[in-house]
């Protein structure tokens, strides 16, 4: 499931609102350890373009 989420996020990364929507859906459907791995992956790959979105979504 995590690999699928990464694929989706990669494909929608051009649109900030769609990226945030998909990220929120992913966080709601993944297990805690998968969320931690997703968080690290997102910050590694998208912190330059989507930092505010990442901070909002992972600020739980």
VENHUJO-V919613 format. One record per residue. SS is DSSP state (H for helix, E for strand, C for the rest). OMEGA is omega in radians with two decimals (NA if undefined). BURIAL is 1 if it has 16 or more other C-alpha atoms within 10 Angstrom, else 0. Layout:
# VENHUJO-V919613
ss->[SS:SS]
omega->[OMEGA:OMEGA]
burial->[BURIAL:BURIAL]
This chain:
# VENHUJO-V919613
ss->[C:H:H:H:H:H:H:H:H:H:H:H:C:C:C:H:H:H:H:H:H:H:H:H:H:H:H:H:H:C:C:H:H:H:H:H:H:H:H:H:H:H:H:H:H:H:H:H:H:H:H:H:H:H:H:H:H:C:C:C]
omega->[-3.12:3.12:3.09:3.13:3.12:3.12:3.13:-3.12:3.10:-3.10:-3.11:-3.05:3.11:-3.07:-3.08:-3.11:3.09:3.09:3.14:3.12:-3.14:3.11:3.11:3.08:-3.12:-3.13:3.13:-3.05:-3.09:3.04:-3.08:-3.12:3.08:3.11:3.11:3.11:3.10:3.12:3.14:3.14:-3.14:-3.13:3.11:-3.01:-2.98:-3.11:3.14:-3.06:-3.03:-3.10:-3.13:3.12:3.14:3.14:3.11:-3.03:-3.08:-3.11:-3.12:NA]
burial->[0:0:0:0:1:1:0:0:1:0:0:1:1:0:0:0:0:0:1:1:0:1:1:1:0:1:1:0:0:0:0:0:0:1:1:0:0:1:1:0:0:1:0:0:0:0:0:0:0:1:0:0:1:1:0:0:0:0:0:0]
